[in-house]
Amino acid sequence: MLNSRERQIILLLQEHDFSGSQIAQKLKISRRTVVRDINHINVVLPHFDAGEIVVDSIYHLQIKSFSKLAGVLKQAVSDYQRIMLVLLTHPFLSLDEIASLTYLSKSTLKQEIHNLSEQYKDYFQIHIKKGVGVELTFTNLSPSDFLAAMIFEYPELKNQLIDSISNFRSQNELLDKAQNDFYRVVSQYVSRQQVRLQEIAVVACYPLLVCLGYCKANMQMIDIIKWFFKQKINVYKQVTDKHNDILKLIDEDLAKYSIHVEVSEVDEIIFQHILRIALFPSLISATEKKQFSHLEAQNPFAFDFGYELSQRILFLLPNSVPQPDYLSLYGLAALGHHNNPKVKLLMIADRQSIGATNQMIINQHIKGVTCSLVIDSNFVKKNFQKNSYDLVIVNSERPELIGNGFKISLAFTGILNDNQLKELETITKDYYFKNLIPELLVGNNVIFINNHTSDFFSVLISGLKKLIADKAISKNEGQMILEREREGNQLLINGVSIPHVTIPNTSDNYRILAIVPKEKPILNNENVYLLLIVLVGQMQIDKSSIFSYLFHLLKNKNYQSIIDLRNRKDVIKLLTDI
């Protein structure tokens, strides 16, 4: 099948004839790559009876069937998808052989293999061995599991494999029985389509399954498929037999991370997810990984829950793929809606009826905010003392006539819409934390240490010892912080490390401490200019708002403002200058 670059070449030639040099210039690739891509195009298009590219002094696309060409273009696959198909269906090929099959240069191939190793490191490792070839080593799931999940994620790949198994399937009626027996057991958790994809993946991965020792070389294909489905039924039984044990683990970790559950039967919902993933693993795309990293930065305790639960599930079910990021989403959903910090809001409105409606909307949808309504701005000037309210908003057709003498945080007309309501919620949270952080970073809560090492944990230990000596934190709290960070999955935003932990007290507010090191330690290959410790009480319902605030504040900060932290005022300015 075509890759995305080859697809671009065809689209160019549909519009106009071009020379190889012109195509190379337009797509910013080498002339050599153009020749290689067109050679591959001329393998694919005739196979589907769609046409071919002919060359004289320039390239010209001869279209035999417009509908068939459209079908081929629609099914174009990326370079990395093509590489994965080759690796999963042709074991131990050399780089030269893979380059020939994928029509990629060796340099591009090596880079794509490196990217694949990083993207799917939780599923497999790729080793390039001299004299052996490119070797895959899988962790916790089989090659056929991975391929089935890949086809499910990218349906266009199915056509790459369907021809290779069509003849086999037409001659084996026993497949229907094997499929039906399996589907009857797992139909509540796996779709008929997914079962079919598993069958395709087993047939396609057969050579690799044999080479990696999943099955014997002398087994008939029907027996291999039956073996695969039997293994999955065994997995189903293993997970369901441990139903109560898994629920216990889920409940323990929800309690440990003080996730106040607002979703009923969340433990059973998570159990069913674990069972579904065990029967048909799903892949996390690069886009999803980025989305998860943003969510994690704003909701670290939910993700701490997901990572710990995944490790405990893996210990209980060694061959499972619990996928911590997905478990974290369930933990995040269980948190429900957080209460907003207490903020006094004054709304000045033109009309009583519209103003009262908006007041009701604010009080109902933005928890923790107290909204007062007045109609006459002159009344406000005369009767409201300074600091009796925190923020002023205006609900008026002519806000400029009302705003004289007031700093207006939001002006709008008519009834609040969803976007305005969300903006107001952000404004109130920002206001709260902007005023809270200076109150928290007082006394011995901000320290500067003269460390002489770039080792992150050495710096953290030195800072914790000083905070303990200064009685800013207890010895037990310091140990909890250190243990939490050593577990991994540290939170790092734009050069600011944020160690965080829940502590056993009834406080309904955060505690924040700052460590500014002289020599900048390194964490995850990134310099750390500030260690910001956040302590959250176990009984505190809102555990995430502070992290959401810090994430949005720090992610776009100029590095210079983070590097030049010379005193407490600089630290406070960094964390409050929105």
Secondary structure, 3 states (H helix, E strand, C coil): CCCHHHHHHHHHHHHCCECHHHHHHHHCCCHHHHHHHHHHHHHHHHHCCCEEEEECCCEEEEECCHHHHHHHHHCCCCHHHHHHHHHHHCCCCCHHHHHHHHCCCHHHHHHHHHHHHHHCCCCEEEEEECCCEEEEEECCCCHHHHHHHHHHHCHHHHHHHHHHHHHHHHCCCHHHHHHHHHHHHHCCCCCHHHHHHHHHHHHHCHHHHHHCCCCCCCCCHHHHHHHHHHHHHHHHHHHHHCHHHHHHHHHHHHHHCCCCCCCCCHHHHHHHHHHHHHHCCCCCCHHHHHHHHHHHHHCHHHHHHHHHHHHHHHHHCCCCCCCHHHHHHHHHHHCCCCCCCCEEEEEEECCHHHHHHHHHHHHHHCCCEEEEEECCHHHHHHHCCCCCCCEEEEECCCHHHHCCCCCEEEEECCCCCHHHHHHHHHHHHHHHHHHHHHHHCCHHHEEEECCCCCEHHHHHHHHHHHHHHCCCCCHHHHHHHHHHHHCCCCCEECCEECCEEEECCCCCCCEEEEEEECCCCEECCEECCEEEEEEEECCCCCCCHHHHHHHHHHCCCCHHHHHCCCCHHHHHHHHHCC
